[in-house]
């Protein structure tokens, strides 16, 4: 039901929608008082808050508008989930996790710093090739591709990124920061 309400609000041509919602909320609270009415007004206010949190040029892999926080949370949870990654025998797990974290952050930083042709395929620095090859299917493909919309392609012995989704460059800068410090993001 909430999705239909959000869609209706987005398509609405009503002026001062927030003001009208506040008036309705005040009226229901003071004069009506039944729980069903209060619930509906609360639902309306939550839908408006959600719409206000959207950034209209940020979409998920399915093409739906999403808050940037949702995209940031996917990387934060992927980084936090690195404890479950299986490392090759003889590899220091904590060092591998640190290397993956730095590599992920550097990839996002590389994408955010591009000024000319920002959405053209991008070569990943060769120093990360062995690491990406080792953890490609366990971490990099799911973390970069599933929700962020980046495709990891092999290019000889190296790798490159292609864009399935094109987020604003500031989103990649925020992703770089979250990759290094996943607890710093305000995630709900």
PALUMRO-23439 format. One line per field, with one value per residue: y, x, z of N, C-alpha, C, O in turn. Coordinates in steps of 0.2 Angstrom, whole numbers. Example, Ala and Ser with C-alpha at 12.3 -4.5 7.8 and 13.67 -1.06 7.14 Angstrom:
BEGIN
n_py	-28; -11 .
n_px	66; 64 .
n_pz	39; 35 .
ca_py	-22; -5 .
ca_px	62; 68 .
ca_pz	39; 36 .
c_py	-16; 0 .
c_px	66; 64 .
c_pz	39; 39 .
o_py	-17; 6 .
o_px	71; 67 .
o_pz	42; 40 .
//
This chain:
BEGIN
n_py	-6; 6; 9; 12; 24; 32; 33; 39; 51; 56; 58; 68; 84; 93; 108; 113; 102; 96; 106; 104; 91; 93; 101; 92; 82; 89; 92; 79; 74; 83; 84; 72; 59; 45; 29; 23; 34; 42; 33; 32; 46; 46; 37; 44; 55; 48; 43; 55; 59; 49; 52; 65; 61; 56; 56; 63; 58; 46; 30; 12; -4; -9; 2; 10; 24; 28; 31; 39; 34; 21; 14; 17; 9; -4; -6; -3; -14; -25; -23; -25; -38; -45; -53; -65; -70; -82; -85; -89; -103; -100; -87; -71; -67; -55; -45; -48; -43; -30; -26; -28; -19; -7; -7; -7; 5; 13; 10; 16; 29; 32; 32; 43; 54; 56; 67; 71; 62; 53; 41; 32; 16; 10; 8; -2; 0; -9; -14; -20; -31; -45; -47; -44; -54; -65; -63; -61; -67; -69; -57; -45; -44; -47; -36; -24; -25; -30; -20; -8; -7; -8; -16; -28; -32; -43; -39; -44; -48; -39; -29; -20; -7; -7; 3; -1; 6; 23; 33; 49; 58; 62; 52; 41; 46; 46; 33; 28; 33; 26; 13; 13; 16; 9; 10; 24; 29; 35; 24; 16 .
n_px	4; 10; 19; 10; 4; 16; 19; 8; 9; 21; 17; 7; 0; -3; -1; 11; 11; 17; 13; -1; -2; 3; -7; -17; -13; -12; -26; -32; -26; -31; -45; -51; -46; -48; -39; -37; -37; -27; -16; -16; -13; 0; 6; 5; 14; 26; 28; 30; 41; 50; 50; 56; 68; 74; 85; 84; 92; 97; 97; 92; 98; 87; 81; 73; 70; 80; 86; 102; 108; 104; 111; 124; 123; 123; 137; 143; 138; 143; 157; 158; 154; 165; 172; 167; 173; 182; 199; 213; 224; 237; 237; 236; 222; 216; 225; 221; 208; 210; 217; 207; 197; 204; 207; 194; 189; 198; 195; 182; 186; 194; 184; 176; 184; 185; 185; 184; 175; 167; 160; 165; 172; 184; 200; 207; 219; 234; 241; 231; 226; 229; 223; 210; 207; 208; 198; 187; 174; 169; 168; 171; 163; 149; 148; 151; 143; 130; 121; 127; 129; 141; 151; 163; 176; 187; 203; 214; 228; 223; 210; 195; 182; 165; 151; 135; 125; 124; 129; 128; 144; 148; 142; 150; 161; 157; 154; 168; 172; 164; 168; 180; 177; 165; 157; 155; 145; 128; 117; 102 .
n_pz	0; 4; -7; -17; -12; -12; -25; -30; -23; -29; -42; -40; -43; -34; -25; -12; -4; 8; 18; 17; 22; 35; 40; 40; 48; 60; 62; 63; 74; 84; 83; 77; 81; 81; 79; 67; 58; 63; 60; 46; 43; 48; 40; 28; 31; 33; 20; 13; 19; 15; 1; 1; 5; -6; -20; -35; -46; -43; -44; -42; -47; -53; -58; -50; -40; -27; -10; -7; 5; 5; -5; 0; 11; 7; 3; 15; 22; 15; 17; 31; 31; 27; 36; 34; 22; 13; 14; 4; 9; 20; 19; 27; 35; 41; 35; 22; 22; 25; 14; 4; 7; 6; -8; -13; -9; -16; -29; -30; -27; -38; -48; -44; -46; -59; -72; -86; -98; -88; -87; -95; -99; -86; -82; -69; -57; -59; -48; -40; -46; -43; -31; -34; -43; -34; -25; -33; -36; -23; -17; -24; -37; -32; -22; -30; -41; -39; -32; -34; -47; -56; -67; -67; -77; -85; -92; -101; -90; -81; -74; -77; -75; -80; -83; -78; -71; -69; -58; -49; -48; -35; -27; -29; -22; -9; -7; -7; 5; 14; 12; 18; 31; 37; 48; 49; 41; 42; 45; 43 .
ca_py	0; 12; 10; 16; 30; 36; 34; 44; 58; 58; 60; 73; 91; 97; 113; 114; 95; 96; 110; 101; 85; 95; 103; 86; 79; 93; 91; 73; 73; 87; 83; 66; 55; 37; 26; 22; 41; 43; 28; 35; 52; 44; 34; 49; 58; 44; 43; 61; 59; 45; 55; 70; 58; 53; 61; 61; 55; 40; 24; 6; -8; -10; 8; 13; 29; 26; 36; 37; 30; 14; 12; 17; 4; -10; -6; -4; -21; -29; -22; -28; -45; -47; -58; -72; -72; -87; -83; -95; -105; -97; -79; -68; -65; -48; -42; -48; -39; -23; -25; -28; -13; -1; -8; -5; 12; 16; 10; 21; 36; 33; 34; 49; 59; 57; 74; 70; 55; 50; 35; 27; 10; 13; 3; -3; 0; -16; -17; -23; -37; -51; -47; -44; -61; -70; -62; -58; -70; -69; -50; -39; -44; -45; -29; -18; -26; -31; -14; -2; -6; -8; -22; -30; -35; -44; -36; -48; -49; -34; -28; -14; -6; -4; 6; -3; 11; 29; 37; 55; 56; 62; 45; 37; 48; 44; 25; 27; 35; 21; 7; 13; 17; 7; 12; 31; 30; 34; 18; 14 .
ca_px	0; 14; 21; 5; 4; 22; 18; 2; 12; 26; 13; 2; 1; -5; 4; 12; 9; 19; 9; -7; -1; 4; -13; -21; -10; -15; -33; -34; -24; -35; -52; -54; -44; -48; -33; -36; -36; -20; -12; -16; -9; 7; 8; 6; 20; 31; 29; 32; 48; 54; 51; 60; 75; 76; 89; 81; 96; 100; 92; 95; 99; 80; 78; 69; 73; 82; 90; 109; 110; 103; 117; 130; 123; 125; 144; 145; 137; 148; 163; 157; 153; 171; 174; 165; 176; 187; 205; 218; 228; 243; 235; 234; 215; 215; 228; 217; 202; 212; 218; 201; 194; 208; 206; 187; 189; 202; 191; 177; 189; 195; 178; 173; 189; 186; 182; 182; 172; 167; 156; 168; 175; 189; 205; 208; 227; 237; 243; 225; 224; 230; 218; 203; 207; 207; 191; 182; 167; 167; 167; 170; 157; 143; 148; 151; 138; 123; 117; 130; 129; 147; 153; 170; 178; 194; 206; 221; 229; 221; 203; 192; 175; 161; 145; 129; 121; 128; 127; 132; 151; 148; 140; 156; 166; 154; 156; 175; 173; 160; 172; 186; 174; 158; 153; 154; 139; 122; 113; 96 .
ca_pz	0; 4; -14; -21; -10; -14; -32; -31; -21; -34; -48; -39; -45; -28; -22; -4; -1; 15; 22; 18; 26; 42; 42; 41; 54; 66; 62; 65; 81; 89; 82; 75; 87; 80; 78; 60; 55; 65; 56; 39; 42; 49; 33; 23; 33; 31; 13; 11; 22; 10; -5; 2; 5; -13; -24; -41; -51; -40; -45; -41; -53; -57; -61; -45; -36; -20; -6; -7; 11; 4; -9; 4; 16; 3; 3; 22; 25; 11; 20; 37; 30; 25; 40; 32; 16; 13; 11; 2; 14; 20; 18; 33; 34; 43; 30; 16; 23; 24; 7; 0; 9; 3; -15; -14; -8; -21; -35; -29; -27; -45; -52; -42; -48; -66; -74; -93; -99; -82; -87; -100; -95; -82; -80; -62; -56; -59; -41; -37; -51; -40; -26; -37; -46; -29; -22; -38; -35; -16; -14; -29; -41; -28; -19; -35; -46; -37; -30; -36; -55; -59; -70; -67; -83; -86; -98; -100; -83; -77; -74; -79; -73; -84; -79; -79; -69; -69; -52; -49; -46; -28; -24; -29; -17; -3; -7; -6; 12; 18; 11; 23; 37; 36; 53; 49; 38; 46; 41; 47 .
c_py	6; 14; 14; 23; 35; 37; 39; 51; 61; 61; 66; 80; 95; 102; 112; 107; 94; 100; 107; 95; 87; 97; 97; 82; 82; 92; 85; 72; 77; 85; 76; 60; 47; 35; 25; 29; 43; 39; 31; 41; 51; 41; 39; 53; 54; 43; 49; 62; 55; 49; 61; 68; 56; 59; 58; 58; 49; 35; 17; 2; -9; -4; 12; 19; 27; 31; 34; 33; 23; 11; 12; 11; -3; -11; -7; -11; -26; -29; -26; -35; -48; -53; -65; -74; -77; -85; -89; -97; -102; -89; -77; -65; -57; -43; -42; -44; -32; -21; -24; -21; -7; -2; -6; 2; 16; 16; 15; 28; 37; 35; 41; 55; 60; 63; 73; 63; 51; 43; 30; 22; 13; 7; 3; -3; -7; -19; -21; -30; -43; -52; -47; -51; -66; -69; -60; -61; -69; -62; -45; -39; -43; -38; -23; -19; -26; -25; -8; -1; -6; -15; -23; -34; -37; -41; -38; -50; -44; -33; -21; -13; -4; -2; 3; 2; 17; 33; 44; 54; 57; 56; 41; 39; 46; 37; 24; 28; 29; 15; 7; 13; 15; 9; 20; 33; 30; 30; 17; 7 .
c_px	4; 17; 16; 4; 10; 21; 13; 5; 17; 22; 8; 5; -1; 1; 5; 9; 11; 15; 2; -7; 0; -3; -18; -19; -13; -22; -35; -32; -28; -42; -55; -52; -44; -41; -32; -34; -29; -15; -11; -12; -2; 10; 9; 13; 26; 33; 32; 40; 53; 55; 56; 68; 78; 80; 87; 85; 99; 95; 96; 96; 92; 77; 74; 73; 74; 86; 97; 111; 109; 109; 123; 129; 125; 133; 146; 144; 141; 155; 163; 157; 160; 174; 172; 169; 181; 193; 209; 222; 235; 243; 233; 227; 214; 219; 224; 211; 204; 214; 212; 197; 198; 207; 199; 186; 193; 198; 185; 180; 191; 189; 175; 178; 189; 182; 180; 180; 171; 164; 159; 171; 182; 194; 206; 216; 229; 239; 237; 223; 224; 224; 211; 202; 205; 200; 186; 175; 164; 165; 166; 164; 150; 143; 148; 145; 131; 119; 120; 130; 135; 149; 160; 172; 186; 197; 213; 222; 226; 213; 201; 185; 171; 154; 139; 124; 126; 125; 131; 139; 152; 146; 146; 161; 163; 155; 163; 176; 170; 164; 177; 183; 167; 154; 151; 148; 133; 117; 108; 93 .
c_pz	0; -3; -18; -19; -12; -21; -34; -29; -26; -40; -47; -41; -39; -26; -14; -1; 6; 20; 23; 22; 34; 44; 44; 47; 61; 67; 65; 72; 86; 88; 81; 81; 86; 77; 70; 56; 56; 61; 49; 38; 44; 43; 28; 25; 32; 24; 10; 13; 17; 4; -5; 3; -1; -16; -31; -47; -49; -40; -44; -47; -57; -59; -56; -42; -29; -16; -7; -1; 9; 0; -4; 9; 13; 4; 10; 24; 21; 15; 27; 37; 28; 30; 38; 25; 17; 10; 9; 8; 14; 20; 25; 32; 35; 38; 23; 16; 22; 17; 2; 1; 6; -5; -17; -14; -14; -28; -35; -30; -35; -49; -50; -44; -55; -68; -82; -94; -93; -82; -93; -96; -92; -80; -72; -61; -55; -52; -38; -41; -47; -35; -29; -40; -40; -26; -26; -36; -28; -14; -20; -33; -37; -25; -24; -39; -44; -36; -33; -44; -58; -61; -70; -73; -83; -93; -98; -93; -79; -77; -75; -76; -79; -80; -82; -77; -68; -63; -53; -46; -38; -24; -24; -23; -10; -2; -5; 2; 16; 17; 16; 30; 37; 42; 54; 46; 43; 42; 46; 45 .
o_py	11; 20; 18; 27; 40; 43; 44; 56; 67; 66; 69; 81; 102; 100; 111; 107; 92; 97; 107; 93; 84; 96; 97; 80; 79; 91; 84; 69; 74; 86; 75; 58; 44; 38; 26; 28; 45; 42; 31; 42; 54; 42; 39; 55; 57; 43; 49; 64; 57; 49; 62; 71; 55; 65; 53; 55; 47; 35; 17; 5; -11; -4; 17; 18; 23; 35; 28; 29; 18; 5; 7; 8; -7; -16; -11; -14; -31; -34; -29; -39; -54; -57; -69; -80; -77; -83; -95; -92; -101; -86; -80; -60; -54; -38; -37; -40; -28; -16; -20; -18; -2; 4; -2; 6; 21; 20; 19; 33; 43; 39; 44; 61; 64; 64; 75; 58; 45; 39; 25; 23; 17; 2; 9; -7; -11; -25; -25; -33; -47; -57; -51; -54; -70; -74; -57; -56; -69; -61; -42; -34; -39; -34; -18; -14; -23; -24; -3; 5; -2; -20; -19; -40; -33; -42; -35; -54; -45; -38; -16; -19; 1; -5; 4; 4; 16; 37; 44; 50; 54; 55; 38; 35; 44; 34; 19; 24; 27; 11; 2; 10; 20; 10; 22; 38; 25; 32; 16; 5 .
o_px	3; 18; 18; 3; 9; 23; 14; 3; 17; 24; 5; 11; -1; 7; 0; 6; 7; 13; -1; -12; -3; -4; -21; -23; -15; -24; -39; -36; -30; -45; -60; -57; -42; -38; -26; -30; -25; -9; -5; -8; 3; 15; 14; 17; 31; 39; 36; 44; 58; 61; 60; 72; 84; 79; 89; 82; 104; 90; 102; 94; 93; 72; 71; 79; 70; 90; 99; 115; 112; 111; 127; 134; 127; 135; 151; 148; 143; 158; 168; 159; 160; 178; 176; 168; 185; 193; 208; 224; 238; 248; 229; 226; 211; 216; 224; 209; 201; 212; 212; 195; 194; 206; 198; 183; 190; 199; 185; 177; 190; 190; 173; 175; 193; 176; 174; 183; 174; 165; 156; 173; 186; 192; 207; 219; 226; 239; 238; 218; 219; 221; 207; 197; 201; 197; 181; 170; 158; 160; 161; 161; 146; 138; 144; 143; 127; 114; 117; 130; 135; 148; 164; 169; 190; 194; 218; 218; 227; 210; 205; 182; 173; 153; 137; 119; 132; 120; 136; 140; 156; 148; 147; 164; 167; 156; 164; 179; 173; 164; 179; 186; 163; 148; 147; 145; 132; 114; 108; 89 .
o_pz	-3; -4; -22; -23; -14; -23; -38; -32; -27; -43; -51; -42; -41; -25; -11; 4; 10; 25; 28; 26; 38; 50; 49; 51; 65; 73; 70; 76; 91; 94; 83; 84; 90; 74; 68; 52; 52; 59; 46; 33; 40; 41; 25; 20; 29; 22; 6; 10; 15; 1; -9; 1; -2; -16; -33; -52; -52; -37; -44; -52; -63; -62; -58; -40; -26; -20; -7; -2; 12; 1; -5; 11; 17; 5; 12; 28; 24; 16; 29; 41; 27; 28; 40; 23; 23; 4; 12; 12; 9; 20; 28; 28; 32; 36; 20; 11; 19; 15; -2; -3; 3; -8; -22; -18; -16; -32; -40; -33; -37; -53; -54; -45; -57; -66; -83; -91; -92; -78; -94; -90; -95; -77; -69; -65; -52; -52; -33; -38; -47; -34; -26; -39; -41; -24; -24; -36; -27; -10; -20; -34; -40; -26; -23; -42; -47; -39; -34; -46; -64; -58; -73; -73; -81; -98; -96; -91; -73; -80; -75; -75; -82; -75; -88; -80; -67; -64; -56; -42; -35; -19; -18; -20; -6; 4; -1; 5; 21; 22; 19; 34; 37; 41; 57; 47; 47; 38; 52; 47 .
//
